[in-house]
Amino acid sequence: MPKNLSILRRALLAAGAAIAVSGALAQSYPDKPIRLVVGYSAGGAVDIVARTVGQSMSTSMGQPIIVENKPGAGTNIAVKSVISAPPDGYTLMLAANALAANMALYQPAPFDAERDLALIGQVGRVPVVIAANPSVPYNDIAQLIVAAKAKPRSIAFASPGNGATPHMAVELFAKAAGIALQHVPYRGGAQAITDTIGGQVPLVAVNALEALPHVKSGKLKVLAALSAARTSIFPDVPTIAESGYPGFEASVWYGLVAPASTPPAVLTKLQAELQKALATAEVRERMTSVGGEVTPGTSAQFAALVRSERERYQKLVSETGIKPD
């Protein structure tokens, strides 16, 4: 047999064996508990979404999905733990915007999400809102823009930290509106909200879920949602897009990822199970209860989102000089 044909035959046999092994693995997968890493503390919006989706997928797949909280370094600790985990489908992560933003914020980039991770699918979105102390003289985003243009950098807004999704969202809005606000970073949303309620800062940018109880109690008022459509928990609050900036959106998004070399058959199964979970009434109702929506779709669509968000954040960081905490 000619040498080239012999090499080709061995390559085809090896490929066939790999496909057979992958198929057999998918048929038996999962046969033990799955670890779902979250880069934030327990009790927050990402954690709530992870536990809701994990429970639904666990019921369908017949194995426990155990949420493991690994906060720190803007979620980089959690992401790196998943990248270095065995690529067998038993370590997953519910990631958020930081997955795309951190590649722009941290230099050198701590990872390349498209190279180092398998992007299984998007889970959902929760809007960022701009809320204010009730005593401030502006009651909607148009009035805020007028005040900000009259005195650039005179109006401060609090956020959960430099480079946090709400911070980036407001910076994107400010660029679109042609205004300059003064950013006051905090170590988390709770303290940022507390100081806004106390009058130390007039505005705060947080996800809708964190703002909800304080709006209900009258301690905050919401000026705008930065989502594409109005949020179900603040249905009377207009979006930035409705307020004169068509197409603007800056939401918190969530997606399921795994180590890059996870077998394709396992990834296909996980993608199918994720879509099944997102179609259940329980997951849809829980996402609605935190002010968000489920966003089913393909792995390719999720990869396109991460790529576009990375490019958008890179441009913003380059133009503003934002640094991580």
Summary of the structure (lengths in Angstrom):
residues: 325
radius of gyration: 21.9
end to end distance: 63.4
largest distance: 86.3
contacts: 1133
relative contact order: 0.18
helix: 47%
strand: 19%
